[in-house]
Every structure is written in structure tokens, then in C-alpha cells.
Amino acid sequence: MFNPFKAIGDMQQFQQKAQAMQKALAAEEVVVERNGVRIVMSGDQKVKEIEVDGVMENRIAEAFAEAIKKTQEIAARKLMEMQEQES
């Protein structure tokens, strides 16, 4: 028999694990340097800085961060659609 309280508990546990994973990823940092370009990004795909030939390029960092955010929104929306279809 389906137990709705267990399902709610399972969902809460999943959300807690997801939040812990997101926090752990945010603490990580990746630095890539190639051809005069240096990018610093957190593990949760947030752009911290972009330098081109030693010059900080905030405009590029902001545009790149916005593009990443939009792709994450698309992924979240697709995931929700898939979950709704399974129900």
C-alpha cells in the first residue's frame, strides 16, 4: 500500500541531500588558464572571474554567468516535465 507520509519523508531527505551537494560544490573552485584567458569558476558553475591578457573582464563574466543560469533553468524545467510525465 502506498504511504504518502513515507513519500514526503523521502522527498525531504532527497532535498536535504541535494542542498548538501550544492553546498559542497559551491566550496570547490576550478581555475583554467589558456591562451591569455583565465577563468575562475565554482563547482556549482558560478563564474567568479574572467581575465583576458591580465585584464579583469566583468562584462564577459556577467554574460557567461547569465548563460549558465539560463541553461540550468532549462535543465530544471525539463526535469520537472519528465517527473510530471512519470506521474
C-alpha positions as CSV (number, residue, x, y, z in Angstrom):
1,M,0.0,0.0,0.0
2,F,1.2,3.5,-0.9
3,N,2.2,5.5,2.2
4,P,2.1,9.3,1.4
5,F,3.9,10.2,4.6
6,K,6.9,8.0,3.6
7,A,6.9,9.6,0.1
8,I,7.0,13.1,1.8
9,G,9.8,11.9,4.0
10,D,11.7,10.5,1.1
11,M,11.3,13.8,-0.8
12,Q,12.6,15.8,2.1
13,Q,15.6,13.6,2.5
14,F,16.3,13.9,-1.2
15,Q,16.1,17.7,-1.0
16,Q,18.4,17.8,2.0
17,K,21.0,15.7,0.1
18,A,20.6,17.9,-2.9
19,Q,21.2,21.0,-0.8
20,A,24.3,19.4,0.9
21,M,25.7,18.5,-2.6
22,Q,25.1,22.1,-3.8
23,K,26.9,23.5,-0.8
24,A,29.8,21.1,-1.3
25,L,30.1,22.0,-5.0
26,A,29.9,25.8,-4.2
27,A,33.0,25.3,-1.9
28,E,35.0,23.8,-4.8
29,E,36.9,26.1,-7.3
30,V,38.3,25.5,-10.8
31,V,40.9,27.7,-12.4
32,V,41.5,27.4,-16.1
33,E,44.2,29.3,-17.9
34,R,44.6,29.1,-21.7
35,N,45.8,31.4,-24.4
36,G,45.9,34.5,-22.2
37,V,42.4,33.8,-20.7
38,R,41.9,32.9,-17.1
39,I,38.6,31.7,-15.8
40,V,37.8,31.1,-12.1
41,M,34.5,29.1,-11.5
42,S,33.0,27.5,-8.5
43,G,32.0,23.8,-8.6
44,D,28.3,24.8,-8.8
45,Q,29.0,26.6,-12.1
46,K,29.1,30.2,-10.9
47,V,31.6,32.4,-12.7
48,K,33.8,34.1,-10.2
49,E,36.1,36.0,-12.5
50,I,37.4,36.1,-16.1
51,E,40.7,37.7,-17.1
52,V,41.9,38.3,-20.7
53,D,45.6,39.1,-21.0
54,G,45.7,40.0,-17.3
55,V,42.7,42.4,-17.5
56,M,39.6,41.6,-15.5
57,E,36.6,41.3,-17.8
58,N,33.5,41.6,-15.7
59,R,31.2,42.1,-18.7
60,I,32.3,38.7,-20.0
61,A,31.9,37.1,-16.6
62,E,28.4,38.5,-16.2
63,A,27.3,37.4,-19.6
64,F,28.8,33.9,-19.1
65,A,27.1,33.6,-15.7
66,E,23.7,34.6,-17.2
67,A,24.1,32.0,-20.0
68,I,24.9,29.3,-17.4
69,K,21.9,30.3,-15.3
70,K,19.6,30.1,-18.3
71,T,20.9,26.6,-19.2
72,Q,20.3,25.5,-15.6
73,E,16.8,26.8,-15.7
74,I,16.1,24.8,-18.9
75,A,17.5,21.7,-17.3
76,A,15.4,22.1,-14.2
77,R,12.3,22.7,-16.4
78,K,13.0,19.6,-18.5
79,L,13.5,17.6,-15.3
80,M,10.1,18.8,-13.9
81,E,8.4,17.9,-17.2
82,M,9.9,14.4,-17.1
83,Q,8.8,13.9,-13.5
84,E,5.3,15.1,-14.4
85,Q,5.1,12.6,-17.3
86,E,6.1,9.7,-14.9
87,S,3.2,10.6,-12.5
